Amino acid sequence: MDLSPSVVLFWLCCALIGGVAGHAKGKAGVGAVLGFVLGPLGVLIAWLGLSDSRPRCPLCKGALESLLVARCRHCAGDLASWRQAAGRPKQTRDPLEAWEEAEALKPGNLKPLIRNKQED
């Protein structure tokens, strides 16, 4: 079977277009493989069938590039301050009490659980 350069070029273009379609959904590699293996049908599957796997902005529900961005590109919301306000619960335990408890649980500081019969 002789593959002409135009057929090879067509399949490579399908892979490229599938990769672009997959990149819009956060799955560029999957889109490129679908486009290369299935041709135009793979491009259609990459464009319409792939679900979007990118994280969403909690303020406007727009797609984010990653979870580490500081501002949403859609609503310009400050995600760093939103994470601080919504993220961590406040510490209710006194650090000194936690340290004292940790010190009491060290092996040298534990009291024996079994009493000697002589102590009774």
N, C-alpha and C positions, 0 to 999 in steps of 0.2 A: 504494500500500500504506500503510495507516494503522497506525502503531504506537501502541498504547495506552500510557499511562504505566506500567501494571503490567508490561508486557513489558520496557520499558526499565529499570525498577527491578529486575526479575528478572535481566537481563543484568549490570547494575551490581553486584548482590549476588553473582553468580557470579564477577565479576572480583575483588571484595573477598575472597571466600572463597578463590579461587585464589591471590591475593596472600599471604594468611595461610598457606596450605599451602606455597607456595613459600618464604616467609620461614623456615619451620621447616627447610628444606633449604639455606638460604643463597641462594636465587634468587627473591626476591619479585617482581621485574619479570616474569620468565618465567611465573611462576604466575598473575599478574594478567592478562597477555596471553592465556594459555591459557584462563583462566576467561572472559574477555570474548569471545574469538573462538569458542570451542567450547561455552561454557555449562557445564552440569553434567558433560559429558564432559571438558572441560578441567580442571575442578576435580578430577575423579578422576585424570586424568593427572598433574596437579601434585602430588597427594597421594601417589600410588603410583609414578609413573614417573620422577620427577626424582631424580637422584643427588645426594648431599650433597656440596657443594663447599667446605665450611668446613674450615679446618685442624684437625688432631687433636692432642690432648695427647700428648706422648711417654711420659708416665707411666701414664695410665689409658685412653688412646685415646678420651676424650670430646671432643665438638665444642667448639672455641673460637670466640669472636667474631672475633678477628683474631690475627695473629702477634705483636702487640705487647703482649698482656696479660701481667701479671706473675704472676698466680696462676690456676690452673685452677678453675673454679667447681664441678667435679664432685668432684675429689679434694683440692682446696686445695693442690696441689703448687706449689712455688716454681719457676716456669719461668725466671725471670731467672738464678738461680744454676745451674740445669741448663744453660742456654745457655752460660754462662761455662765450666762444667766440660767440656762436650762440644763446644763450638764451635770455638775457635781453637787451632790447633797452636802450641806454644811456639816462639819465635824461637830458632833454633840458630845463627844467624850473628851475629858480633860487629858492632855498628853502626859501629865505627871502620873495620873492614875494608871494609864496604859503602861508606862515605864515601870511603875511599882509592881504591877501584876506580872509583867514579863520577868522582872527580877525575882519575884517570889516563885516562879515556875522553873527557875534554873535548877539543874540536878543537885547541886550542893545545898540549896536552900529548901528542898522539899522535906517535909516531916514524914517520918515513916507511918504507913497506914496500919501496920500490925504492932500492937503494943506488946511489950514483954510481959510475961506473967508475974515478974518480980515487981513491976510498977503497981500492980493491983493491990 
